[in-house]
C-alpha cells in the first residue's frame, strides 16, 4: 500500500535532479565549452575530379575551339614540314610552336617530331610499327615504347578511371595518357602534397580529461 507514495517521491526526486542538471548546463556551471579553431578549407586542386591538364580529347568533349590543332591551316598538305636541328642535333622548335618544350626522355634521342607524328598526314600519329592513329587514340602509340605502363593502364592500375563500375548504370571513362602527361614533356611537375587530416585540436596541445 505504501509503494505508490514511495514511487511518487522517487519520481519527483529524479525530476528535480534532472531539472537541476538542465539548469546547471544552461548556466554553464562547469565552464564554457572550448571553441575549436575553424578548419581551413582544402584547396580545390586536391578534390577536383579533373585531370591536371586539358587534352585534345577533352577539348573535343567540351566542344572547345580546336583551331590550334588544324595543322593544315599553316602547313601544306602532302608536304612534310622541314625539321631543323642545331649543332648538337637538338630540334630547333619553330617560332610558331614556341609553346612546345621538347623534353621527352632523358636520353635526348626523342627530339624528332616524326617519331610520333605522321609526316605525310599531320593529323595522324604513327607507332613504331607503322600503325596510323588519330590524335585521340594515343595510348597504343605511347604503349609502343612504354609497354609495362601501357599494360598497367589497360587494366586500370595506372591513370584515372571514373564513372560507373556498374556499366548498366552508366559509362566507365578512362583518362588517356595525354590527359595527364604533356606528350612533348611528359614528366609531371612536382606538386604540393595534400594536407594531412585535421586533428581538431591546436598543434602541440596536450589532450586533457576536459577534452
C-alpha positions in Angstrom: 0.0 0.0 0.0 3.0 2.3 0.6 4.7 1.6 -2.7 2.7 4.2 -4.6 3.6 7.2 -2.4 7.2 5.9 -2.4 7.3 5.7 -6.2 5.9 9.2 -6.4 8.6 10.5 -4.2 11.4 8.8 -6.2 10.0 10.2 -9.5 9.7 13.7 -8.0 13.3 13.5 -6.8 14.5 12.3 -10.2 12.6 15.2 -11.9 14.2 17.7 -9.6 17.6 16.3 -10.2 17.2 16.4 -14.0 15.8 20.0 -13.7 18.8 21.0 -11.6 21.2 19.4 -14.2 19.4 21.2 -17.1 19.7 24.5 -15.2 23.4 23.8 -14.5 24.2 23.1 -18.1 22.2 26.1 -19.2 24.1 28.4 -16.8 27.4 26.6 -17.8 28.2 26.0 -14.2 31.2 23.8 -15.3 32.6 26.4 -17.6 32.1 27.3 -21.3 32.9 24.7 -24.0 36.2 25.2 -25.7 35.8 26.8 -29.1 37.8 24.9 -31.7 39.6 26.8 -34.4 37.8 26.6 -37.7 39.0 24.0 -40.2 40.8 25.6 -43.1 39.2 24.9 -46.5 41.1 22.3 -48.6 42.5 23.7 -51.9 40.2 22.6 -54.7 43.2 21.1 -56.6 43.1 18.2 -54.1 39.4 17.4 -54.6 38.7 18.2 -58.2 37.9 15.2 -60.4 39.6 16.9 -63.3 43.0 15.8 -64.7 46.0 18.1 -64.3 45.8 19.2 -67.9 43.2 19.6 -70.7 43.9 17.4 -73.6 42.7 17.4 -77.2 40.2 14.6 -76.4 38.8 16.6 -73.5 38.5 19.7 -75.8 36.5 17.6 -78.3 34.2 16.5 -75.5 33.8 20.1 -74.3 33.2 21.4 -77.8 36.1 23.8 -77.4 37.9 25.8 -80.1 40.2 23.3 -81.9 41.7 25.7 -84.4 45.1 25.3 -82.8 45.1 21.7 -83.9 44.4 22.5 -87.5 47.9 21.7 -88.8 47.0 22.4 -92.4 45.8 25.9 -91.5 49.5 26.7 -91.9 51.3 23.6 -93.3 51.0 22.5 -96.9 49.3 19.1 -97.4 51.3 16.2 -98.8 54.5 18.1 -98.0 56.3 17.1 -94.7 57.5 20.1 -92.7 61.3 20.6 -92.7 62.8 20.0 -89.4 65.9 21.9 -88.3 68.5 20.9 -85.7 71.3 22.7 -84.0 75.0 21.6 -83.9 74.2 19.3 -81.0 71.3 17.7 -83.0 68.7 19.2 -80.8 65.5 20.1 -82.6 65.0 23.8 -83.2 61.4 24.5 -82.4 59.9 27.0 -84.9 58.7 30.3 -83.5 55.1 29.3 -84.4 55.4 26.4 -81.9 57.3 28.3 -79.2 54.9 26.9 -76.6 56.2 23.4 -77.3 59.0 22.3 -75.0 60.8 19.1 -76.3 61.8 17.1 -73.2 60.5 13.6 -73.9 63.0 11.2 -72.4 66.4 11.7 -70.6 68.5 10.3 -73.5 67.8 13.2 -75.9 67.0 10.9 -78.8 63.3 11.5 -78.9 63.5 15.1 -80.2 62.2 14.3 -83.7 58.5 15.3 -84.3 58.1 12.3 -86.7 58.8 9.8 -84.0 55.2 10.2 -83.1 53.6 12.4 -85.8 52.9 11.1 -89.3 55.0 13.3 -91.6 52.6 12.5 -94.5 49.5 13.4 -92.6 50.0 15.7 -89.6 46.5 15.0 -88.3 47.6 11.4 -87.6 50.1 9.8 -85.2 52.2 6.8 -86.1 53.5 4.0 -83.9 56.9 2.4 -84.2 55.5 -0.5 -86.2 53.8 1.8 -88.7 50.2 1.9 -87.5 48.4 5.2 -88.0 46.3 6.6 -85.2 44.1 9.6 -84.7 45.2 12.2 -82.1 42.6 11.0 -79.7 43.9 7.4 -80.0 47.3 8.0 -78.5 47.6 5.2 -75.8 48.8 2.5 -78.3 51.4 5.0 -79.6 52.6 5.6 -76.0 52.5 1.9 -75.3 54.8 1.1 -78.3 57.6 2.5 -76.1 56.2 2.3 -72.6 54.9 -1.3 -72.7 54.7 -2.1 -68.9 53.0 1.2 -68.2 50.5 0.7 -71.1 49.6 -2.7 -69.7 49.0 -1.2 -66.3 46.8 1.4 -67.9 44.8 -1.2 -69.8 43.8 -3.0 -66.5 43.2 0.3 -64.6 46.3 0.2 -62.4 47.8 3.3 -64.0 45.9 6.5 -64.6 42.5 7.6 -63.6 39.2 5.7 -64.0 35.9 7.5 -63.4 32.3 6.9 -64.0 30.4 3.7 -63.0 31.8 0.3 -62.1 28.3 -1.0 -62.9 28.2 -0.5 -66.7 24.4 -0.8 -66.7 24.3 2.4 -64.6 26.5 4.5 -66.9 29.8 4.6 -68.8 33.3 4.0 -67.4 35.7 6.7 -68.5 39.4 6.1 -68.5 41.8 9.1 -68.8 44.2 8.6 -71.6 48.0 9.4 -71.4 47.8 13.0 -72.6 45.0 13.8 -70.1 47.8 13.9 -67.5 51.1 13.9 -69.4 52.2 16.6 -71.9 53.3 14.5 -74.8 56.3 16.7 -75.6 57.4 16.9 -72.0 55.6 14.1 -70.2 57.2 14.3 -66.7 54.6 15.5 -64.3 55.9 18.5 -62.4 56.3 18.2 -58.6 53.2 19.2 -56.8 52.4 20.3 -53.3 51.1 17.2 -51.3 47.6 17.1 -50.0 47.1 18.3 -46.4 47.1 15.8 -43.5 43.8 15.1 -41.7 42.8 17.9 -39.3 43.2 16.6 -35.7 40.6 19.1 -34.4 43.0 20.3 -31.8 45.6 23.0 -31.9 49.1 21.7 -32.8 51.2 20.8 -29.8 48.3 20.9 -27.3 48.2 18.1 -24.8 45.0 16.1 -24.5 43.4 16.5 -21.1 40.4 14.9 -19.4 38.4 18.1 -20.2 38.7 17.1 -23.9 
